[in-house]
Amino acid sequence: MTRKQHVKRIKNRVELFCLGEWSTLLISTIGSLLYSIGVTAFTLPYHFPDSGVMGIAVILKYTIGLAPSLVSLVANVGLLLWGGRELSKRFVGWTIYNVLLISFFLQALDAVPYPMIQDMFLVAIAGGVIKGIGAGLVFRTGTSMGGLDVVVAVMRKRLGVEVGQMSFYFNTFILAASAGFVGFEKMLYGFVSSYVVGQVMDSVLTSFDKRRLVFIVTQDAKAIADYIASDLHRGSTLLHGSGGYSGGDYTTVMCLMNPRQAMVLKRYLAKEHPRSFMAITDASEVLGNGFKRWKHV
């Protein structure tokens, strides 16, 4: 291979990467910015604790004055060196990007004069919402912000432990330990904020991926499948079976679609095939062609 061909090959790979990952770059940047705002505007000014590696960073900030941006960066470098070999290159690469970006934002936003809020409960809720949206956007891309996410990912691969359970124990320990530095009352506000972060993060993740899983038991399966393909632009699967009570032969049409398409299909069936039987359930995440790409897993 000549040098010119080698350069061209590298250029093609870079172009393919940019085309496939531009959304990850945009969403990760916005998510990291929002999370950093949550820390600098709703955690540090009120002497609140936090969870994860950031929780350790803010405790060191309150006790010995170390910058959270520096502590977070050093801790994440160590964690990635410890477990990076067991994680995918994409995960590690984007995690490094997010860690560096959050460290930069924490340092840059530290001097911003945020308005002070008197209601501490409102501060905890608002901070949790903003950090939850930011974290949810980052996790939506199939990457992480470092910290305990790296530990959990490695331990899950090594030991098969439950991710949510392990994160809960780590964060509970860190928040409980912060009581000696910030006081019992603010520790409770930290728990409230962390709970809100988790709820909002889950909502952000499911809102992107939520789909309707539709089952239609009918004797007009071909007509309904053609309508789904031509008008709703969705594929469907035909499942053949017989009624457990009637013993008659029926075909079940199975299809995944968004909520709006499910409503349109419901109206169509009510008008054209009223004898059909329709069941709709939520599918919290859908992977594959036409939905979330496998590389984001």
Rosetta silent file (secondary structure, phi, psi, omega in degrees, C-alpha in Angstrom):
SEQUENCE: MTRKQHVKRIKNRVELFCLGEWSTLLISTIGSLLYSIGVTAFTLPYHFPDSGVMGIAVILKYTIGLAPSLVSLVANVGLLLWGGRELSKRFVGWTIYNVLLISFFLQALDAVPYPMIQDMFLVAIAGGVIKGIGAGLVFRTGTSMGGLDVVVAVMRKRLGVEVGQMSFYFNTFILAASAGFVGFEKMLYGFVSSYVVGQVMDSVLTSFDKRRLVFIVTQDAKAIADYIASDLHRGSTLLHGSGGYSGGDYTTVMCLMNPRQAMVLKRYLAKEHPRSFMAITDASEVLGNGFKRWKHV
SCORE:     score description
SCORE:     0.000 S_00000001
   1 L     0.000  127.041  179.591    0.000    0.000    0.000 S_00000001
   2 L   -73.800  166.298  179.782    1.413    3.379   -1.021 S_00000001
   3 H   -63.524  -37.244 -179.572    1.548    6.348    1.328 S_00000001
   4 H   -65.394  -41.430  178.448   -1.177    8.089   -0.667 S_00000001
   5 H   -66.988  -37.370  178.682   -3.491    5.088   -0.373 S_00000001
   6 H   -64.190  -43.970  178.552   -2.777    4.824    3.345 S_00000001
   7 H   -63.251  -41.354  179.370   -3.647    8.507    3.878 S_00000001
   8 H   -63.841  -39.771  179.282   -6.826    8.093    1.837 S_00000001
   9 H   -63.905  -43.499  177.911   -7.831    5.057    3.884 S_00000001
  10 H   -63.372  -41.047  179.032   -7.341    6.968    7.137 S_00000001
  11 H   -61.948  -41.413  178.617   -9.307    9.898    5.729 S_00000001
  12 H   -64.065  -40.238  178.857  -12.206    7.614    4.807 S_00000001
  13 H   -64.406  -40.984  178.693  -12.237    6.111    8.294 S_00000001
  14 H   -64.040  -42.284  179.866  -12.287    9.594    9.870 S_00000001
  15 H   -64.156  -42.087  177.792  -15.153   10.670    7.612 S_00000001
  16 H   -64.061  -39.476  178.440  -17.169    7.544    8.464 S_00000001
  17 H   -63.829  -44.202 -179.100  -16.510    8.118   12.160 S_00000001
  18 H   -64.643  -40.181  178.965  -17.641   11.746   11.963 S_00000001
  19 H   -65.975  -36.862 -177.132  -20.803   10.815   10.073 S_00000001
  20 H   -84.565  -21.950 -172.243  -21.668    8.116   12.576 S_00000001
  21 H  -117.621    7.423 -178.144  -20.679    9.938   15.772 S_00000001
  22 H   -63.536  -35.602  179.638  -21.602   13.589   15.215 S_00000001
  23 H   -68.186  -35.801  176.480  -24.791   13.151   17.253 S_00000001
  24 H   -62.967  -42.278  178.576  -22.775   11.604   20.097 S_00000001
  25 H   -60.746  -47.807 -177.412  -20.463   14.617   20.055 S_00000001
  26 H   -66.086  -49.642 -175.979  -23.351   17.103   20.154 S_00000001
  27 H   -67.916  -40.071  178.829  -25.463   15.304   22.777 S_00000001
  28 H   -63.995  -39.072  179.528  -22.478   14.483   25.020 S_00000001
  29 H   -65.281  -46.212  179.203  -21.330   18.104   24.942 S_00000001
  30 H   -64.164  -44.348  179.968  -24.767   19.447   25.877 S_00000001
  31 H   -62.230  -42.947  179.071  -25.194   16.785   28.574 S_00000001
  32 H   -64.423  -38.123  178.159  -21.767   17.492   30.099 S_00000001
  33 H   -64.676  -46.280 -179.826  -22.503   21.225   30.132 S_00000001
  34 H   -63.075  -43.280  179.184  -25.857   20.757   31.886 S_00000001
  35 H   -61.716  -41.751  179.556  -24.362   18.415   34.464 S_00000001
  36 H   -65.010  -37.838  176.018  -21.551   20.895   35.176 S_00000001
  37 H   -63.106  -41.076  178.121  -24.081   23.707   35.614 S_00000001
  38 H   -59.382  -37.898 -179.806  -25.958   21.533   38.102 S_00000001
  39 H   -74.189  -48.641 -174.036  -22.787   21.085   40.146 S_00000001
  40 H   -76.131  -25.504 -176.772  -21.496   24.673   40.011 S_00000001
  41 H  -100.530  -27.908 -172.424  -24.892   26.398   40.408 S_00000001
  42 H  -125.746    2.627  177.685  -26.871   24.060   42.687 S_00000001
  43 L  -119.158  -61.679 -175.830  -24.334   21.984   44.632 S_00000001
  44 H   -63.057  -45.224 -177.476  -21.140   23.862   45.479 S_00000001
  45 H   -63.299  -22.660 -176.086  -22.651   27.280   46.402 S_00000001
  46 H  -105.412    6.992  177.227  -24.990   25.640   48.949 S_00000001
  47 L    60.599   36.604  178.469  -22.422   23.282   50.456 S_00000001
  48 L   -85.057  151.168  171.094  -24.456   20.275   49.333 S_00000001
  49 L   -81.169  172.986  177.128  -22.960   16.793   49.023 S_00000001
  50 L  -142.025  174.618 -178.686  -23.068   14.812   45.800 S_00000001
  51 L  -105.202  168.144  176.507  -22.880   11.183   44.740 S_00000001
  52 H    67.887 -158.880  178.516  -20.208    9.180   42.955 S_00000001
  53 H   -62.642  -34.184  176.930  -16.715   10.478   42.292 S_00000001
  54 H   -62.987  -32.202  176.848  -18.132   14.004   42.146 S_00000001
  55 H   -64.041  -40.628  176.155  -19.330   13.472   45.714 S_00000001
  56 H   -66.203  -38.857 -179.148  -15.762   12.731   46.803 S_00000001
  57 H   -63.838  -41.924 -178.262  -14.556   15.759   44.825 S_00000001
  58 H   -72.663  -31.528  175.355  -16.973   18.189   46.504 S_00000001
  59 H   -63.314  -43.340  177.482  -16.098   16.846   49.975 S_00000001
  60 H   -65.698  -30.870  175.481  -12.411   17.535   49.263 S_00000001
  61 H   -64.855  -45.273 -177.840  -13.449   20.990   48.044 S_00000001
  62 H   -70.741  -31.115 -173.353  -15.239   21.725   51.324 S_00000001
  63 H   -92.046  -48.944 -175.475  -12.488   20.318   53.553 S_00000001
  64 H  -121.514    3.595  172.776   -9.125   21.177   51.984 S_00000001
  65 L    81.491   12.981  178.256  -10.104   23.442   49.100 S_00000001
  66 L   -70.585  140.257 -179.658   -9.129   21.202   46.182 S_00000001
  67 L   -68.776  129.273  178.451  -10.840   22.099   42.901 S_00000001
  68 H   -58.075  -31.935  179.586  -13.502   19.509   41.955 S_00000001
  69 H   -62.689  -39.745 -179.365  -12.389   19.735   38.333 S_00000001
  70 H   -72.229  -45.858 -178.955   -8.875   18.561   39.276 S_00000001
  71 H   -61.754  -44.818 -179.693  -10.018   15.824   41.675 S_00000001
  72 H   -61.599  -42.163 -178.895  -12.550   14.504   39.164 S_00000001
  73 H   -64.712  -48.653 -178.444   -9.952   14.448   36.382 S_00000001
  74 H   -63.406  -44.309 -179.010   -7.292   12.651   38.441 S_00000001
  75 H   -62.625  -42.226 -178.307   -9.776   10.110   39.842 S_00000001
  76 H   -70.865  -33.939  174.777  -11.172    9.286   36.419 S_00000001
  77 H   -60.644  -44.934  178.892   -7.720    8.885   34.895 S_00000001
  78 H   -63.078  -42.279 -179.620   -6.933    6.343   37.598 S_00000001
  79 H   -65.531  -40.303  179.892  -10.216    4.487   37.107 S_00000001
  80 H   -69.781  -34.643  175.081   -9.792    4.309   33.339 S_00000001
  81 H   -66.353  -34.463 -179.218   -6.235    3.020   33.712 S_00000001
  82 H   -71.135  -45.145 -172.731   -7.579    0.393   36.129 S_00000001
  83 H  -118.549    4.103 -174.191  -10.486   -0.868   34.057 S_00000001
  84 H   -61.149  -31.195 -177.016  -10.052    0.550   30.564 S_00000001
  85 H   -68.311  -22.815 -177.229   -8.788   -2.698   29.038 S_00000001
  86 H   -93.783   -0.459 -178.817  -12.038   -4.485   29.825 S_00000001
  87 L  -111.758  159.622 -178.503  -14.257   -1.853   28.230 S_00000001
  88 L   -66.902  152.896  179.760  -14.895   -1.099   24.566 S_00000001
  89 H   -61.747  -38.184  179.686  -12.678    1.426   22.799 S_00000001
  90 H   -63.433  -46.567  179.682  -15.711    3.549   21.953 S_00000001
  91 H   -59.338  -48.012 -178.655  -16.866    3.642   25.575 S_00000001
  92 H   -64.776  -44.269 -178.444  -13.405    4.538   26.856 S_00000001
  93 H   -61.164  -48.644 -179.834  -12.790    7.155   24.149 S_00000001
  94 H   -71.385  -30.366  175.827  -16.034    9.029   24.689 S_00000001
  95 H   -64.593  -41.803  176.742  -15.713    8.718   28.473 S_00000001
  96 H   -60.023  -43.820  178.901  -12.308   10.414   28.276 S_00000001
  97 H   -60.088  -46.590 -178.438  -13.884   13.169   26.175 S_00000001
  98 H   -65.523  -39.914  179.480  -16.732   13.666   28.664 S_00000001
  99 H   -62.686  -46.995  178.951  -14.388   13.649   31.662 S_00000001
 100 H   -62.848  -40.465 -178.921  -12.132   16.289   30.102 S_00000001
 101 H   -66.363  -43.870  178.886  -15.131   18.378   29.065 S_00000001
 102 H   -64.016  -41.108  177.354  -16.740   18.256   32.517 S_00000001
 103 H   -60.924  -40.975  178.143  -13.437   19.207   34.161 S_00000001
 104 H   -65.172  -47.352 -179.074  -13.157   22.162   31.786 S_00000001
 105 H   -63.357  -40.013  179.230  -16.759   23.275   32.387 S_00000001
 106 H   -60.622  -40.497  179.688  -16.402   22.961   36.168 S_00000001
 107 H   -71.341  -43.374 -176.041  -13.369   25.230   36.071 S_00000001
 108 H   -70.484  -36.143 -176.072  -14.864   27.703   33.578 S_00000001
 109 H   -86.539   -7.000 -176.608  -18.275   27.963   35.286 S_00000001
 110 L   -63.267  -29.702 -177.509  -16.873   28.275   38.800 S_00000001
 111 L   -90.782   -1.411 -179.324  -16.559   32.062   38.458 S_00000001
 112 L   -71.596  129.586 -179.576  -20.100   32.602   37.111 S_00000001
 113 L   -81.681   89.185  179.551  -22.223   34.633   39.607 S_00000001
 114 L   -76.258  144.310  175.441  -25.322   32.467   39.959 S_00000001
 115 L   -67.942  138.697 -179.002  -28.373   33.941   41.774 S_00000001
 116 L   -85.977  141.590 -179.829  -28.801   32.492   45.273 S_00000001
 117 L  -113.006  134.968 -175.678  -32.038   30.707   46.201 S_00000001
 118 L   -80.951  -31.882 -177.021  -33.291   30.708   49.778 S_00000001
 119 L   -82.029  108.004 -176.117  -35.393   27.537   49.644 S_00000001
 120 H   -67.036  -34.127  178.770  -32.936   24.647   50.071 S_00000001
 121 H   -65.043  -40.619  177.075  -35.474   22.011   49.045 S_00000001
 122 H   -63.248  -38.376  177.558  -36.066   23.862   45.778 S_00000001
 123 H   -61.947  -44.785 -179.707  -32.306   23.990   45.232 S_00000001
 124 H   -62.080  -42.567 -179.718  -32.037   20.224   45.736 S_00000001
 125 H   -66.812  -48.723 -177.770  -34.866   19.544   43.279 S_00000001
 126 H   -62.117  -43.263  178.110  -33.624   21.998   40.633 S_00000001
 127 H   -62.833  -40.609  178.301  -30.064   20.707   40.880 S_00000001
 128 H   -63.895  -39.986  179.812  -31.271   17.115   40.605 S_00000001
 129 H   -64.485  -46.940 -177.002  -33.361   17.899   37.525 S_00000001
 130 H   -66.589  -45.220  178.719  -30.534   19.685   35.706 S_00000001
 131 H   -66.818  -35.228  178.616  -27.914   17.060   36.560 S_00000001
 132 H   -65.520  -41.184  177.221  -30.362   14.292   35.709 S_00000001
 133 H   -63.902  -45.275  179.957  -31.061   15.739   32.266 S_00000001
 134 H   -61.316  -47.424  179.921  -27.349   16.157   31.617 S_00000001
 135 H   -65.178  -39.558  179.295  -26.451   12.645   32.768 S_00000001
 136 H   -61.936  -40.061  178.637  -29.392   11.162   30.855 S_00000001
 137 H   -64.665  -41.361  179.370  -28.276   12.805   27.620 S_00000001
 138 H   -65.506  -47.186 -179.305  -24.740   11.469   28.040 S_00000001
 139 H   -65.975  -26.422  178.719  -25.921    7.933   28.863 S_00000001
 140 H   -60.187  -31.084 -178.464  -28.320    8.134   25.928 S_00000001
 141 L   -80.847   -2.346 -178.427  -25.296    8.076   23.597 S_00000001
 142 L    82.477   18.173  178.135  -24.057    4.792   25.091 S_00000001
 143 L  -119.726 -162.916  179.607  -21.135    6.449   26.867 S_00000001
 144 L  -149.078  174.629  176.867  -20.566    7.711   30.407 S_00000001
 145 L  -102.932   16.642  179.207  -19.215   10.592   32.469 S_00000001
 146 L    81.811 -154.399  177.104  -16.636    8.398   34.147 S_00000001
 147 L    66.405 -137.103 -177.571  -16.513    7.930   37.898 S_00000001
 148 H   -64.947  -20.511  177.692  -18.526    5.063   39.348 S_00000001
 149 H   -60.610  -37.285  178.342  -19.880    4.267   35.887 S_00000001
 150 H   -68.099  -44.542  179.593  -16.447    2.875   35.009 S_00000001
 151 H   -60.164  -47.053 -177.563  -16.281    0.869   38.249 S_00000001
 152 H   -64.133  -42.863 -179.727  -19.778   -0.538   37.749 S_00000001
 153 H   -62.207  -40.987  179.739  -19.146   -1.409   34.096 S_00000001
 154 H   -69.016  -45.214 -178.640  -15.946   -3.283   34.981 S_00000001
 155 H   -66.362  -34.352  176.551  -17.457   -5.095   37.968 S_00000001
 156 H   -63.544  -39.834 -179.333  -20.484   -6.084   35.926 S_00000001
 157 H   -72.260  -36.802 -177.299  -18.199   -7.642   33.325 S_00000001
 158 H   -79.016  -45.051 -170.406  -15.991   -9.366   35.894 S_00000001
 159 H  -114.747  -11.098 -179.556  -18.543  -10.510   38.473 S_00000001
 160 L    71.461   27.983 -178.088  -21.952  -10.099   36.830 S_00000001
 161 L   -76.448  159.932  177.815  -23.244   -7.878   39.664 S_00000001
 162 L   -73.123  126.402 -175.174  -26.412   -5.807   39.376 S_00000001
 163 H   -64.649  -50.900 -176.730  -25.491   -2.315   38.147 S_00000001
 164 H   -61.295  -40.662 -179.044  -28.291   -0.410   39.876 S_00000001
 165 H   -65.881  -43.679 -178.524  -27.740   -2.178   43.197 S_00000001
 166 H   -65.822  -43.454  178.351  -24.010   -1.596   43.165 S_00000001
 167 H   -61.282  -40.233 -178.888  -24.376    2.107   42.276 S_00000001
 168 H   -61.483  -44.404 -178.923  -26.943    2.518   45.053 S_00000001
 169 H   -66.260  -43.832  178.099  -24.585    1.109   47.702 S_00000001
 170 H   -58.662  -51.734 -175.376  -21.635    3.216   46.550 S_00000001
 171 H   -66.747  -37.190  177.449  -23.641    6.436   46.457 S_00000001
 172 H   -62.150  -42.649  179.357  -25.360    5.770   49.787 S_00000001
 173 H   -62.965  -45.681 -178.052  -21.991    5.298   51.464 S_00000001
 174 H   -64.384  -44.439 -179.981  -20.551    8.506   49.949 S_00000001
 175 H   -66.138  -41.182  179.376  -23.613   10.599   50.848 S_00000001
 176 H   -64.707  -39.571  179.701  -23.772    9.193   54.386 S_00000001
 177 H   -66.443  -24.406 -178.697  -20.064    9.875   54.892 S_00000001
 178 L   -72.074  -14.523 -178.080  -20.592   13.499   53.842 S_00000001
 179 H   -59.084  -34.031  179.786  -22.723   14.167   56.960 S_00000001
 180 H   -69.834  -14.302 -178.005  -19.585   14.718   58.988 S_00000001
 181 H  -109.951  -30.839 -176.417  -18.510   17.530   56.666 S_00000001
 182 H  -114.480   -9.669 -178.556  -21.744   19.245   55.584 S_00000001
 183 L    96.634  157.208 -175.681  -24.128   18.391   58.427 S_00000001
 184 H   -65.620  -40.555 -176.868  -27.071   16.015   58.683 S_00000001
 185 H   -63.571  -46.463 -179.592  -29.627   18.377   57.133 S_00000001
 186 H   -71.190  -26.887  173.756  -27.625   19.037   53.990 S_00000001
 187 H   -62.451  -40.764  178.008  -26.826   15.364   53.724 S_00000001
 188 H   -64.462  -39.548  175.441  -30.589   14.731   53.495 S_00000001
 189 H   -62.132  -35.490  176.671  -30.858   17.367   50.773 S_00000001
 190 H   -63.218  -40.230  176.612  -28.082   15.494   48.982 S_00000001
 191 H   -63.378  -42.110  178.910  -30.128   12.294   49.117 S_00000001
 192 H   -60.877  -47.047 -178.861  -33.152   14.159   47.717 S_00000001
 193 H   -62.852  -42.246  179.974  -31.093   15.606   44.881 S_00000001
 194 H   -65.119  -37.818  177.140  -29.514   12.235   44.037 S_00000001
 195 H   -63.540  -42.902  178.908  -32.936   10.582   43.975 S_00000001
 196 H   -64.249  -39.931  177.217  -34.209   13.260   41.577 S_00000001
 197 H   -56.106  -47.807 -178.901  -31.125   12.783   39.386 S_00000001
 198 H   -62.914  -43.233 -179.218  -31.895    9.081   39.059 S_00000001
 199 H   -66.566  -44.649 -179.441  -35.577    9.613   38.274 S_00000001
 200 H   -67.404  -39.942  179.046  -34.969   12.353   35.710 S_00000001
 201 H   -60.443  -45.119  177.583  -32.130   10.403   34.099 S_00000001
 202 H   -62.112  -39.488  179.675  -34.388    7.373   33.670 S_00000001
 203 H   -65.016  -40.386  178.185  -37.121    9.585   32.216 S_00000001
 204 H   -63.119  -44.038 -178.293  -34.711   11.110   29.701 S_00000001
 205 H   -65.672  -44.861 -177.556  -33.501    7.673   28.613 S_00000001
 206 H   -74.144  -28.298 -179.148  -36.965    6.133   28.245 S_00000001
 207 H   -67.097  -29.876  177.663  -38.445    9.185   26.522 S_00000001
 208 H   -75.052  -36.538 -169.633  -36.004    8.744   23.648 S_00000001
 209 H  -104.021   -4.585 -173.661  -36.526    5.004   23.262 S_00000001
 210 L   -66.402  130.607  177.495  -40.153    4.478   24.222 S_00000001
 211 E  -136.208  166.784  176.124  -42.153    2.686   21.559 S_00000001
 212 E  -103.033  128.768  173.652  -45.461    0.872   21.364 S_00000001
 213 E   -98.591  114.476 -172.523  -45.465   -2.891   20.852 S_00000001
 214 E  -109.818  132.360  172.735  -48.719   -3.691   19.045 S_00000001
 215 E  -119.264  128.853  179.532  -50.386   -7.087   18.638 S_00000001
 216 E  -125.960  114.587  176.344  -53.404   -7.434   16.343 S_00000001
 217 E   -94.436  120.549 -169.875  -55.277  -10.747   16.194 S_00000001
 218 E  -156.938  164.253  170.428  -57.268  -10.750   12.980 S_00000001
 219 L  -101.366    2.470  179.977  -58.459  -12.625    9.913 S_00000001
 220 L  -117.219   41.704 -172.728  -57.419   -9.656    7.735 S_00000001
 221 H   -59.853  -40.914 -176.713  -53.707   -9.766    8.517 S_00000001
 222 H   -63.308  -43.538 -179.616  -52.512   -9.115    4.963 S_00000001
 223 H   -65.035  -40.921 -179.405  -54.587   -5.953    4.574 S_00000001
 224 H   -69.085  -42.103  178.499  -53.480   -4.611    7.962 S_00000001
 225 H   -63.121  -38.847  177.413  -49.810   -5.424    7.318 S_00000001
 226 H   -64.557  -38.536  178.716  -50.035   -3.648    3.927 S_00000001
 227 H   -65.659  -43.075  179.497  -51.549   -0.578    5.615 S_00000001
 228 H   -60.909  -40.523 -178.408  -48.780   -0.524    8.239 S_00000001
 229 H   -72.484  -43.073 -173.161  -46.133   -0.719    5.507 S_00000001
 230 H   -83.234  -39.136 -174.955  -47.660    1.791    3.066 S_00000001
 231 H   -98.001  -35.155 -179.058  -49.193    4.398    5.401 S_00000001
 232 L  -100.501   -8.774  177.112  -47.172    4.109    8.623 S_00000001
 233 L    56.574   44.103  176.915  -43.897    3.102    6.923 S_00000001
 234 L  -128.427  148.150  173.519  -43.239    0.350    9.438 S_00000001
 235 L   -83.819  165.850  178.904  -42.491   -3.316    9.025 S_00000001
 236 L  -146.569  164.643  178.692  -44.504   -5.998   10.790 S_00000001
 237 E  -122.289  134.586  179.722  -44.306   -9.671   11.650 S_00000001
 238 E  -101.137  122.740 -179.907  -47.099  -12.185   11.040 S_00000001
 239 E  -112.428  121.436 -175.885  -47.523  -14.868   13.682 S_00000001
 240 E   -95.771  137.274 -179.612  -49.804  -17.769   12.793 S_00000001
 241 E  -165.807 -172.170  179.753  -51.825  -19.590   15.457 S_00000001
 242 E  -132.794  153.355 -178.722  -55.247  -20.747   16.573 S_00000001
 243 L   -70.267  133.469  179.958  -57.691  -19.527   19.200 S_00000001
 244 L   -68.509  -28.773 -179.585  -57.500  -21.323   22.518 S_00000001
 245 L   -95.471  -50.722 -175.133  -61.264  -21.024   23.045 S_00000001
 246 L   -80.853  -28.389 -176.942  -62.736  -20.962   19.543 S_00000001
 247 L    79.838   -0.565 -179.914  -60.185  -23.239   17.896 S_00000001
 248 L   -76.536  156.963  178.153  -60.274  -21.063   14.787 S_00000001
 249 E   -84.121  129.943  179.055  -57.172  -20.140   12.803 S_00000001
 250 E  -134.117  159.838  173.138  -55.976  -16.562   13.263 S_00000001
 251 E  -118.984  133.001  177.771  -52.951  -14.510   12.322 S_00000001
 252 E  -101.989  126.857  175.977  -51.391  -12.061   14.779 S_00000001
 253 E   -93.865  122.163  178.011  -49.733   -8.946   13.376 S_00000001
 254 E  -111.916  133.603 -176.799  -46.867   -7.752   15.588 S_00000001
 255 E  -152.828  144.742  173.387  -45.363   -4.297   15.059 S_00000001
 256 E  -106.942  133.584 -177.751  -43.230   -1.725   16.872 S_00000001
 257 E  -156.545  169.824  177.711  -44.096    1.938   16.350 S_00000001
 258 L   -81.707  167.128 -176.194  -44.161    5.301   18.064 S_00000001
 259 H   -57.833  -36.932 -179.563  -47.210    6.459   20.090 S_00000001
 260 H   -65.882  -42.847  178.776  -48.581    8.648   17.282 S_00000001
 261 H   -64.400  -36.291  178.065  -48.463    5.784   14.780 S_00000001
 262 H   -63.631  -37.583  178.345  -50.210    3.492   17.279 S_00000001
 263 H   -67.782  -40.953  177.846  -53.064    5.992   17.571 S_00000001
 264 H   -62.976  -42.041  179.092  -53.399    6.256   13.783 S_00000001
 265 H   -64.562  -38.331  179.277  -53.462    2.454   13.523 S_00000001
 266 H   -61.819  -42.884  178.866  -56.111    2.235   16.230 S_00000001
 267 H   -66.122  -38.587  178.276  -58.377    4.601   14.293 S_00000001
 268 H   -62.129  -46.213 -179.646  -57.820    2.642   11.088 S_00000001
 269 H   -64.398  -39.010  179.513  -58.764   -0.651   12.750 S_00000001
 270 H   -62.271  -32.345 -177.652  -61.869    0.863   14.340 S_00000001
 271 H   -88.514  -43.241 -171.265  -63.055    2.003   10.920 S_00000001
 272 H  -100.327  -30.250 -175.665  -61.904   -0.778    8.572 S_00000001
 273 L  -136.885   63.728 -174.647  -61.464   -3.897   10.747 S_00000001
 274 L   -66.974  -15.307  179.424  -63.672   -3.539   13.836 S_00000001
 275 L   -86.627   -2.763  178.442  -63.712   -7.306   14.462 S_00000001
 276 L   -74.200  157.437  176.672  -59.943   -7.352   15.045 S_00000001
 277 E  -112.910  125.568 -174.629  -58.465   -7.684   18.523 S_00000001
 278 E  -122.530  133.543  175.001  -55.705   -5.188   19.384 S_00000001
 279 E  -127.039  133.654 -178.016  -53.309   -5.142   22.359 S_00000001
 280 E  -125.352  132.507  175.865  -50.794   -2.332   22.960 S_00000001
 281 E  -135.857  159.208  178.914  -47.940   -2.346   25.461 S_00000001
 282 E   -82.371  137.019  171.175  -44.950   -0.085   26.085 S_00000001
 283 E  -112.561  107.264 -172.241  -41.506   -1.132   24.887 S_00000001
 284 L   -67.422  -25.130  178.777  -39.069    0.923   26.943 S_00000001
 285 L  -150.340  136.140 -179.715  -36.151    0.284   24.571 S_00000001
 286 L  -129.432  125.644 -179.121  -35.962   -0.981   20.996 S_00000001
 287 E  -115.761  139.112  176.660  -32.691   -1.959   19.322 S_00000001
 288 L   131.580 -175.145 -175.954  -32.156   -2.676   15.657 S_00000001
 289 L   -58.515  127.074  179.969  -32.801   -1.355   12.175 S_00000001
 290 L    92.105   -9.620 -179.216  -35.076    1.690   12.186 S_00000001
 291 L  -129.474 -140.603 -179.407  -34.657    2.284   15.925 S_00000001
 292 E   -71.139  134.494 -177.433  -31.704    2.626   18.298 S_00000001
 293 L   -75.986  146.979 -177.252  -28.438    1.475   16.762 S_00000001
 294 H   -63.070  -28.068 -176.563  -26.591   -1.466   18.320 S_00000001
 295 H   -70.752  -13.199  177.828  -23.364    0.485   18.624 S_00000001
 296 H   -87.621   -0.078 -179.322  -25.032    2.736   21.223 S_00000001
 297 L   -74.973    0.000    0.000  -25.526   -0.202   23.565 S_00000001
